[in-house]
Amino acid sequence: MLKLIGFDGDDTLWHSEGYYRKASARFTDLVGRYVDVGDAQVQASMLATERRNLKLFGYGAKGMTLSMVETAIAVTGGRISAADIHALVEIGKTVLQHPVELLPGVREAVAAVAEHHAVVLITKGDLFHQEKKVTQSGMADLFHRIEIVSEKDTTTYRRVLNEFSLEPAQFAMVGNSLRSDIEPVIRLGGWGVHMPYHVTWEHELENGLGEADAPRMLTVDMPSAIPAAIAQLAERAGV
């Protein structure tokens, strides 16, 4: 029996990655004043720096900004000016200040699921930024609990389930990332509803799911399809 449904925040409830993509494009244009961005493999260098820094800075715009500065200094051989480093910081600030725009129909979808199940928001990233987005989303009232975490892995999900005194088979997670939202839950023995977003950070594309995991997850293409998917998983789990 499904008793708890988790929802991701970024690119599941509200738009997020598009703002990071715009910031990345501005970063590339700026660094392009100093080097041939193709020959210097600027995007590959940026991704490698971000991955290396995740354990230090975590996820989110602040970590991205520090990684942009580090990458820019590295690929330009230290030639980047102080003014342009300041410009990179300003790019990062624009991401922190972007408006919160809900995906069409997502509030109604969460409310429909909440009529039959307890729902919890589990989102990762910078605490201040995520708190701000939750508040501005106007959706906080729908959730029994809001968890802002530094990482989404089996340890995090197990902790949440233990605090609700639930077994993994009683939990389903809804999100756009197979790596962070779906795979860890399925590995524990839970269920997943994958709702792909039209753009995804390369880091989140990597996952180890295979055909054997298919019975424990469903894929939907829009928020309005989430309640039916949860109902179908509830049947598989045994209502």
Short mmCIF file of the C-alpha atoms (twelve columns), coordinates in Angstrom:
data_MODEL
# 
_entry.id   MODEL 
# 
loop_
_atom_site.group_PDB 
_atom_site.id 
_atom_site.type_symbol 
_atom_site.label_atom_id 
_atom_site.label_alt_id 
_atom_site.label_comp_id 
_atom_site.label_asym_id 
_atom_site.label_seq_id 
_atom_site.Cartn_x 
_atom_site.Cartn_y 
_atom_site.Cartn_z 
_atom_site.pdbx_PDB_model_num 
ATOM 1   C CA . MET A 1   0.000  0.000  0.000   1 
ATOM 2   C CA . LEU A 2   1.324  3.430  -0.940  1 
ATOM 3   C CA . LYS A 3   1.151  5.777  2.047   1 
ATOM 4   C CA . LEU A 4   3.558  8.565  1.139   1 
ATOM 5   C CA . ILE A 5   4.268  10.326 -2.156  1 
ATOM 6   C CA . GLY A 6   7.340  12.471 -2.589  1 
ATOM 7   C CA . PHE A 7   7.652  15.300 -5.092  1 
ATOM 8   C CA . ASP A 8   10.818 16.875 -6.418  1 
ATOM 9   C CA . GLY A 9   10.920 20.679 -6.740  1 
ATOM 10  C CA . ASP A 10  13.161 21.963 -9.547  1 
ATOM 11  C CA . ASP A 11  11.835 21.123 -13.018 1 
ATOM 12  C CA . THR A 12  9.070  18.996 -11.501 1 
ATOM 13  C CA . LEU A 13  6.988  21.630 -9.733  1 
ATOM 14  C CA . TRP A 14  8.626  24.764 -11.129 1 
ATOM 15  C CA . HIS A 15  10.975 25.683 -13.973 1 
ATOM 16  C CA . SER A 16  14.665 25.803 -13.088 1 
ATOM 17  C CA . GLU A 17  17.187 24.356 -15.554 1 
ATOM 18  C CA . GLY A 18  16.376 26.909 -18.254 1 
ATOM 19  C CA . TYR A 19  17.754 29.671 -16.036 1 
ATOM 20  C CA . TYR A 20  20.974 27.716 -15.525 1 
ATOM 21  C CA . ARG A 21  21.255 27.186 -19.273 1 
ATOM 22  C CA . LYS A 22  20.959 30.931 -19.893 1 
ATOM 23  C CA . ALA A 23  23.639 31.570 -17.264 1 
ATOM 24  C CA . SER A 24  25.867 28.962 -18.896 1 
ATOM 25  C CA . ALA A 25  25.482 30.626 -22.285 1 
ATOM 26  C CA . ARG A 26  26.452 34.004 -20.811 1 
ATOM 27  C CA . PHE A 27  29.455 32.380 -19.117 1 
ATOM 28  C CA . THR A 28  30.599 30.885 -22.419 1 
ATOM 29  C CA . ASP A 29  30.214 34.213 -24.227 1 
ATOM 30  C CA . LEU A 30  32.272 35.973 -21.570 1 
ATOM 31  C CA . VAL A 31  35.089 33.414 -21.578 1 
ATOM 32  C CA . GLY A 32  34.993 33.530 -25.372 1 
ATOM 33  C CA . ARG A 33  36.545 36.988 -25.160 1 
ATOM 34  C CA . TYR A 34  39.759 35.303 -24.051 1 
ATOM 35  C CA . VAL A 35  39.895 31.865 -25.679 1 
ATOM 36  C CA . ASP A 36  38.365 29.830 -28.487 1 
ATOM 37  C CA . VAL A 37  35.630 28.179 -26.434 1 
ATOM 38  C CA . GLY A 38  35.622 25.101 -28.660 1 
ATOM 39  C CA . ASP A 39  39.369 24.480 -28.592 1 
ATOM 40  C CA . ALA A 40  39.479 25.186 -24.858 1 
ATOM 41  C CA . GLN A 41  36.561 22.797 -24.246 1 
ATOM 42  C CA . VAL A 42  35.028 25.344 -21.927 1 
ATOM 43  C CA . GLN A 43  31.742 23.516 -21.323 1 
ATOM 44  C CA . ALA A 44  33.510 20.216 -20.623 1 
ATOM 45  C CA . SER A 45  35.863 21.996 -18.226 1 
ATOM 46  C CA . MET A 46  32.932 23.665 -16.484 1 
ATOM 47  C CA . LEU A 47  31.075 20.376 -16.032 1 
ATOM 48  C CA . ALA A 48  34.197 18.680 -14.660 1 
ATOM 49  C CA . THR A 49  34.745 21.547 -12.218 1 
ATOM 50  C CA . GLU A 50  31.127 21.466 -11.041 1 
ATOM 51  C CA . ARG A 51  31.275 17.728 -10.449 1 
ATOM 52  C CA . ARG A 52  34.546 18.039 -8.560  1 
ATOM 53  C CA . ASN A 53  33.092 20.787 -6.381  1 
ATOM 54  C CA . LEU A 54  29.771 19.150 -5.526  1 
ATOM 55  C CA . LYS A 55  31.090 17.741 -2.247  1 
ATOM 56  C CA . LEU A 56  32.406 21.181 -1.290  1 
ATOM 57  C CA . PHE A 57  29.699 23.542 -2.492  1 
ATOM 58  C CA . GLY A 58  26.696 21.289 -3.026  1 
ATOM 59  C CA . TYR A 59  24.080 21.824 -5.717  1 
ATOM 60  C CA . GLY A 60  22.645 25.120 -6.848  1 
ATOM 61  C CA . ALA A 61  23.466 28.556 -8.162  1 
ATOM 62  C CA . LYS A 62  26.109 29.424 -5.574  1 
ATOM 63  C CA . GLY A 63  28.157 26.326 -6.349  1 
ATOM 64  C CA . MET A 64  27.707 26.978 -10.063 1 
ATOM 65  C CA . THR A 65  28.951 30.564 -9.655  1 
ATOM 66  C CA . LEU A 66  32.093 29.519 -7.797  1 
ATOM 67  C CA . SER A 67  32.725 26.843 -10.421 1 
ATOM 68  C CA . MET A 68  32.315 29.418 -13.217 1 
ATOM 69  C CA . VAL A 69  34.936 31.634 -11.597 1 
ATOM 70  C CA . GLU A 70  37.335 28.713 -11.078 1 
ATOM 71  C CA . THR A 71  36.851 27.448 -14.632 1 
ATOM 72  C CA . ALA A 72  37.251 30.892 -16.175 1 
ATOM 73  C CA . ILE A 73  40.536 31.466 -14.355 1 
ATOM 74  C CA . ALA A 74  41.797 28.025 -15.403 1 
ATOM 75  C CA . VAL A 75  40.882 28.110 -19.103 1 
ATOM 76  C CA . THR A 76  42.135 31.696 -19.562 1 
ATOM 77  C CA . GLY A 77  45.392 30.980 -17.799 1 
ATOM 78  C CA . GLY A 78  44.566 33.626 -15.209 1 
ATOM 79  C CA . ARG A 79  44.116 36.345 -17.831 1 
ATOM 80  C CA . ILE A 80  40.459 37.029 -17.044 1 
ATOM 81  C CA . SER A 81  39.982 40.514 -15.605 1 
ATOM 82  C CA . ALA A 82  38.579 41.366 -12.201 1 
ATOM 83  C CA . ALA A 83  35.705 43.120 -13.958 1 
ATOM 84  C CA . ASP A 84  34.766 39.956 -15.799 1 
ATOM 85  C CA . ILE A 85  35.030 37.852 -12.639 1 
ATOM 86  C CA . HIS A 86  32.588 40.312 -11.106 1 
ATOM 87  C CA . ALA A 87  30.376 39.812 -14.166 1 
ATOM 88  C CA . LEU A 88  30.370 36.055 -13.482 1 
ATOM 89  C CA . VAL A 89  29.210 36.705 -9.924  1 
ATOM 90  C CA . GLU A 90  26.397 38.847 -11.289 1 
ATOM 91  C CA . ILE A 91  25.392 36.027 -13.647 1 
ATOM 92  C CA . GLY A 92  25.100 33.755 -10.632 1 
ATOM 93  C CA . LYS A 93  22.951 36.296 -8.827  1 
ATOM 94  C CA . THR A 94  20.485 36.368 -11.707 1 
ATOM 95  C CA . VAL A 95  19.905 32.639 -11.215 1 
ATOM 96  C CA . LEU A 96  19.298 33.144 -7.498  1 
ATOM 97  C CA . GLN A 97  16.786 35.882 -8.276  1 
ATOM 98  C CA . HIS A 98  14.822 34.220 -11.074 1 
ATOM 99  C CA . PRO A 99  11.026 34.135 -10.716 1 
ATOM 100 C CA . VAL A 100 9.304  30.933 -9.644  1 
ATOM 101 C CA . GLU A 101 7.076  29.740 -12.474 1 
ATOM 102 C CA . LEU A 102 5.046  26.592 -11.853 1 
ATOM 103 C CA . LEU A 103 4.678  23.943 -14.537 1 
ATOM 104 C CA . PRO A 104 1.148  24.106 -15.984 1 
ATOM 105 C CA . GLY A 105 -1.321 22.107 -13.891 1 
ATOM 106 C CA . VAL A 106 1.185  20.962 -11.290 1 
ATOM 107 C CA . ARG A 107 -0.583 22.444 -8.266  1 
ATOM 108 C CA . GLU A 108 -3.800 20.697 -9.273  1 
ATOM 109 C CA . ALA A 109 -1.905 17.438 -9.766  1 
ATOM 110 C CA . VAL A 110 -0.290 17.563 -6.309  1 
ATOM 111 C CA . ALA A 111 -3.624 18.491 -4.717  1 
ATOM 112 C CA . ALA A 112 -5.298 15.515 -6.420  1 
ATOM 113 C CA . VAL A 113 -2.619 13.127 -5.130  1 
ATOM 114 C CA . ALA A 114 -2.912 14.681 -1.650  1 
ATOM 115 C CA . GLU A 115 -6.582 13.696 -1.514  1 
ATOM 116 C CA . HIS A 116 -5.539 10.049 -1.197  1 
ATOM 117 C CA . HIS A 117 -1.969 10.083 0.131   1 
ATOM 118 C CA . ALA A 118 0.296  12.077 2.404   1 
ATOM 119 C CA . VAL A 119 2.655  14.125 0.243   1 
ATOM 120 C CA . VAL A 120 6.133  15.443 0.997   1 
ATOM 121 C CA . LEU A 121 8.398  17.778 -0.958  1 
ATOM 122 C CA . ILE A 122 11.988 16.527 -1.233  1 
ATOM 123 C CA . THR A 123 14.234 18.982 -3.040  1 
ATOM 124 C CA . LYS A 124 17.993 19.459 -3.077  1 
ATOM 125 C CA . GLY A 125 20.142 22.543 -3.423  1 
ATOM 126 C CA . ASP A 126 21.111 25.678 -1.550  1 
ATOM 127 C CA . LEU A 127 18.948 26.057 1.562   1 
ATOM 128 C CA . PHE A 128 18.172 29.775 1.184   1 
ATOM 129 C CA . HIS A 129 17.416 29.499 -2.526  1 
ATOM 130 C CA . GLN A 130 15.190 26.450 -2.121  1 
ATOM 131 C CA . GLU A 131 13.327 27.981 0.823   1 
ATOM 132 C CA . LYS A 132 12.698 31.080 -1.283  1 
ATOM 133 C CA . LYS A 133 11.380 29.017 -4.200  1 
ATOM 134 C CA . VAL A 134 9.100  26.969 -1.965  1 
ATOM 135 C CA . THR A 135 7.644  30.153 -0.474  1 
ATOM 136 C CA . GLN A 136 7.192  31.870 -3.820  1 
ATOM 137 C CA . SER A 137 5.641  28.756 -5.366  1 
ATOM 138 C CA . GLY A 138 2.585  29.075 -3.134  1 
ATOM 139 C CA . MET A 139 2.516  25.278 -2.775  1 
ATOM 140 C CA . ALA A 140 3.890  24.808 0.734   1 
ATOM 141 C CA . ASP A 141 0.408  24.301 2.169   1 
ATOM 142 C CA . LEU A 142 -0.068 21.116 0.142   1 
ATOM 143 C CA . PHE A 143 2.799  19.203 1.745   1 
ATOM 144 C CA . HIS A 144 2.851  17.375 5.055   1 
ATOM 145 C CA . ARG A 145 6.565  18.032 5.205   1 
ATOM 146 C CA . ILE A 146 9.247  19.876 3.231   1 
ATOM 147 C CA . GLU A 147 12.735 18.375 3.068   1 
ATOM 148 C CA . ILE A 148 15.586 20.441 1.612   1 
ATOM 149 C CA . VAL A 149 18.563 18.114 1.341   1 
ATOM 150 C CA . SER A 150 22.154 18.306 0.142   1 
ATOM 151 C CA . GLU A 151 21.927 15.056 -1.826  1 
ATOM 152 C CA . LYS A 152 19.240 12.651 -2.950  1 
ATOM 153 C CA . ASP A 153 20.529 9.146  -2.431  1 
ATOM 154 C CA . THR A 154 19.402 5.972  -0.700  1 
ATOM 155 C CA . THR A 155 20.637 7.291  2.665   1 
ATOM 156 C CA . THR A 156 18.500 10.431 2.386   1 
ATOM 157 C CA . TYR A 157 15.368 8.601  1.297   1 
ATOM 158 C CA . ARG A 158 15.832 5.925  3.975   1 
ATOM 159 C CA . ARG A 159 16.074 8.641  6.633   1 
ATOM 160 C CA . VAL A 160 12.850 10.285 5.440   1 
ATOM 161 C CA . LEU A 161 11.034 6.951  5.398   1 
ATOM 162 C CA . ASN A 162 12.297 6.044  8.866   1 
ATOM 163 C CA . GLU A 163 10.991 9.344  10.220  1 
ATOM 164 C CA . PHE A 164 7.572  8.489  8.779   1 
ATOM 165 C CA . SER A 165 7.891  4.872  10.067  1 
ATOM 166 C CA . LEU A 166 7.339  3.563  6.547   1 
ATOM 167 C CA . GLU A 167 8.802  0.782  4.445   1 
ATOM 168 C CA . PRO A 168 10.196 1.679  0.987   1 
ATOM 169 C CA . ALA A 169 7.391  -0.271 -0.704  1 
ATOM 170 C CA . GLN A 170 4.944  2.241  0.805   1 
ATOM 171 C CA . PHE A 171 6.640  5.193  -0.894  1 
ATOM 172 C CA . ALA A 172 6.659  6.590  -4.429  1 
ATOM 173 C CA . MET A 173 8.721  9.527  -5.695  1 
ATOM 174 C CA . VAL A 174 7.760  11.890 -8.520  1 
ATOM 175 C CA . GLY A 175 10.507 13.788 -10.318 1 
ATOM 176 C CA . ASN A 176 12.305 14.683 -13.509 1 
ATOM 177 C CA . SER A 177 15.695 13.159 -12.639 1 
ATOM 178 C CA . LEU A 178 16.187 9.418  -12.967 1 
ATOM 179 C CA . ARG A 179 19.492 9.746  -11.102 1 
ATOM 180 C CA . SER A 180 18.204 11.660 -8.071  1 
ATOM 181 C CA . ASP A 181 14.447 11.147 -7.902  1 
ATOM 182 C CA . ILE A 182 13.812 7.649  -9.206  1 
ATOM 183 C CA . GLU A 183 16.824 5.330  -9.034  1 
ATOM 184 C CA . PRO A 184 17.613 5.655  -5.292  1 
ATOM 185 C CA . VAL A 185 13.970 5.029  -4.371  1 
ATOM 186 C CA . ILE A 186 13.713 1.975  -6.608  1 
ATOM 187 C CA . ARG A 187 16.977 0.623  -5.205  1 
ATOM 188 C CA . LEU A 188 15.385 0.757  -1.754  1 
ATOM 189 C CA . GLY A 189 12.294 -1.080 -2.976  1 
ATOM 190 C CA . GLY A 190 10.041 1.903  -3.607  1 
ATOM 191 C CA . TRP A 191 8.268  3.264  -6.688  1 
ATOM 192 C CA . GLY A 192 8.813  6.109  -9.108  1 
ATOM 193 C CA . VAL A 193 6.966  8.402  -11.480 1 
ATOM 194 C CA . HIS A 194 9.383  9.949  -13.947 1 
ATOM 195 C CA . MET A 195 8.286  13.184 -15.611 1 
ATOM 196 C CA . PRO A 196 11.136 14.241 -17.945 1 
ATOM 197 C CA . TYR A 197 11.852 17.933 -18.329 1 
ATOM 198 C CA . HIS A 198 12.777 19.241 -21.788 1 
ATOM 199 C CA . VAL A 199 16.337 20.053 -20.674 1 
ATOM 200 C CA . THR A 200 18.386 18.289 -18.002 1 
ATOM 201 C CA . TRP A 201 21.822 19.003 -16.530 1 
ATOM 202 C CA . GLU A 202 24.322 16.457 -17.868 1 
ATOM 203 C CA . HIS A 203 25.190 15.277 -14.359 1 
ATOM 204 C CA . GLU A 204 21.585 14.240 -13.749 1 
ATOM 205 C CA . LEU A 205 21.371 12.201 -16.956 1 
ATOM 206 C CA . GLU A 206 23.621 9.444  -15.594 1 
ATOM 207 C CA . ASN A 207 21.813 6.550  -13.932 1 
ATOM 208 C CA . GLY A 208 21.951 2.799  -13.613 1 
ATOM 209 C CA . LEU A 209 18.316 1.897  -14.224 1 
ATOM 210 C CA . GLY A 210 17.543 -0.979 -16.584 1 
ATOM 211 C CA . GLU A 211 14.727 -3.135 -17.886 1 
ATOM 212 C CA . ALA A 212 14.464 -5.012 -14.602 1 
ATOM 213 C CA . ASP A 213 13.460 -1.770 -12.883 1 
ATOM 214 C CA . ALA A 214 10.667 -0.923 -15.333 1 
ATOM 215 C CA . PRO A 215 7.813  -2.528 -13.325 1 
ATOM 216 C CA . ARG A 216 8.508  -0.195 -10.410 1 
ATOM 217 C CA . MET A 217 8.213  3.044  -12.370 1 
ATOM 218 C CA . LEU A 218 6.016  4.881  -14.834 1 
ATOM 219 C CA . THR A 219 6.818  7.782  -17.142 1 
ATOM 220 C CA . VAL A 220 4.429  10.674 -17.740 1 
ATOM 221 C CA . ASP A 221 4.751  13.673 -20.015 1 
ATOM 222 C CA . MET A 222 2.781  16.277 -18.057 1 
ATOM 223 C CA . PRO A 223 1.670  17.032 -14.500 1 
ATOM 224 C CA . SER A 224 -1.988 16.210 -15.182 1 
ATOM 225 C CA . ALA A 225 -0.957 12.568 -15.738 1 
ATOM 226 C CA . ILE A 226 0.654  12.211 -12.310 1 
ATOM 227 C CA . PRO A 227 -2.465 11.287 -10.264 1 
ATOM 228 C CA . ALA A 228 -3.366 8.445  -12.635 1 
ATOM 229 C CA . ALA A 229 0.225  7.173  -12.560 1 
ATOM 230 C CA . ILE A 230 0.207  7.167  -8.759  1 
ATOM 231 C CA . ALA A 231 -3.092 5.279  -8.779  1 
ATOM 232 C CA . GLN A 232 -1.598 2.697  -11.132 1 
ATOM 233 C CA . LEU A 233 1.470  2.243  -8.936  1 
ATOM 234 C CA . ALA A 234 -0.788 1.934  -5.901  1 
ATOM 235 C CA . GLU A 235 -2.483 -1.002 -7.604  1 
ATOM 236 C CA . ARG A 236 0.867  -2.626 -8.274  1 
ATOM 237 C CA . ALA A 237 1.930  -2.026 -4.689  1 
ATOM 238 C CA . GLY A 238 -1.346 -3.479 -3.391  1 
ATOM 239 C CA . VAL A 239 -3.896 -0.951 -2.217  1 
# 
